Structure formats: C-alpha cells, structure tokens
Amino acid sequence: MEGLNTNLNLNEGAAPRVIPGVGEWSPQDVRSTRNKKRQRIITILVFVIILTAVSLYGYWMYTLLQ
C-alpha cells in the first residue's frame, strides 16, 4: 500500500551537491540561523552600497557632460 505511507526521504529528487551530510543526530555543514541572518544583512548592505556607488557615478558623469 504505497499511497498510505508518507515518504520520509525529504532529499528525494534533489541534486547530490545540495543534500547536507547527515550525522548521528542532525545534518552536518549546515549554517546556523545566526549566520544566515548575518549573511542576509551583509548581502543587503553590499547591494545598497553598490547601488549608491553606481548612482553617484552616473550623476557625476551626467554633471560632467552638461
């Protein structure tokens, strides 16, 4: 009766490089929530800094061409 039981293999169909190694009690080499939050903030800050730099450079070039 295949349809009555759920498949507990949550990694089925995933590429082997994205499946975390499973240790005795939990996955290994998985980032902690604190690291994920920190990475999210750093990514947003870098994006804002790059966007600001490109905008300022564009404005500077615009003023030079006038």
Secondary structure, 3 states (H helix, E strand, C coil): CCCCCCCCCCCCCCCHHHCCEECCCCEECCCCHHHHHHHHHHHHHHHHHHHHHHHHHHHHHHHHHC
